[in-house]
Amino acid sequence: MKLRKRNFTSIGDAEKAFADIGCDSAGIKIMCEKGLFLTQKVTDISLRAAIILKQEMMALGGEVVLDRDVMTLKLEKTDALILGTQKQYRKLCQKLYQQPFGCKEIAALLKEYLDHNINAVHASLWKWKDKELCFSKPLIMGIVNITPDSFSDAGKYLDPRTAVLHAKKLAEEGADILDLGAESSRPGSDPVSEQEELRRLLPVLDALLSDPSIKVPLSIDTYKPAVAAACLERGAHIINDITGAQNPEIRSIAAHYDVPLILMHMEGRPKTMQENPHYHDVVDEIIDFFEQQIHLCRQEKVTKIICDPGIGFGKTVDHNLEILKRLQEFSILSVPLLIGTSRKSFIQKTIGGTPDDRLEGTLASNVIAALYGAQIFRVHDVKACKRALDITDFVLHGAEKC
């Protein structure tokens, strides 16, 4: 006789473990949702709703954590942490739909998460133009810096011929997307004009679009509408906007060309973003920003949205580490998650070394991100990162592919 701890991160994990025990298919269907434990935070609910929520969840065998002053009836509003299995959550929703004081709204939020967020992104396949992205495996975005002043690769690929050769090498190493950028966004950098950005970008973009060996989508790393429109008109496939598409013209262009739009979070602008960045709760505030921007994008008919929390963009080392540790919380957005830790300074500031000595930290942070739900990984070192993430994915999901 022996005792072993099991942890299920998906319904599929629970179903397999139940089947291995010898449970029949009917029993698996009945019990599998009991195997997935969830913790959800609901904010700003009424005192009466909080009391009902706690009573109903405890009656189901779960728990709700509340401010202690709820029991003294001193609060009008409170936050709540709900703890329970997926099965308990579904029963809780049924109970809350029958209650007043905002309980129906809580039930609707929980039901939407249960119905649409759990495992939804991992199973999706996007098709547009002649391209596709399959999210059942880690997707590698190879970085092509066509700039003289990026924090990494500065000036190495400013010549169009060199940049094209580098892009082709990244594709051969297994990049699923190539991200072309012609304006540095390193801390302290100055913006460049639309004309200069296009002068750097277009020769590289045109060469890659006309090369039959380049079959992967080409992403344009820009926040300028004129640059995005010019590149998409030529045939580019994705917009990667470090300002999170706050400019409505970017959203309109993405909708017009029906291409994926990457929303990145950044506090401030590259010139000043690292001057004492401050958050009350870094993850919660980034999610608030994304929820707002996703709503705007969907209103304007942008159908394919990716979110990037913006590691290193207006964040301290502690902020970056907190984002990685709590990456699972971004699943509430129900869109693919992109992470960009590659060669960034927080790695060196955390574990030491030199600016040229950040590969191991890049690999470790990307593996952690994959474990916690990231689907796209923006990297300089495609071959090494792909190999590390492929083995991570095989451990997590086996040979499952689109």
Beta strands, then each sheet from edge to edge (+ up, - down):
strand 1: 37-46
strand 2: 63-66
strand 3: 77-85
strand 4: 125-128
strand 5: 131-134
strand 6: 139-145
strand 7: 177-181
strand 8: 218-221
strand 9: 238-241
strand 10: 261-264
strand 11: 305-308
strand 12: 338-339
strand 13: 376-379
sheet 1: 1+ 3- 2+
sheet 2: 4+ 5-
sheet 3: 11+ 10+ 9+ 8+ 7+ 6+ 13+ 12+
end
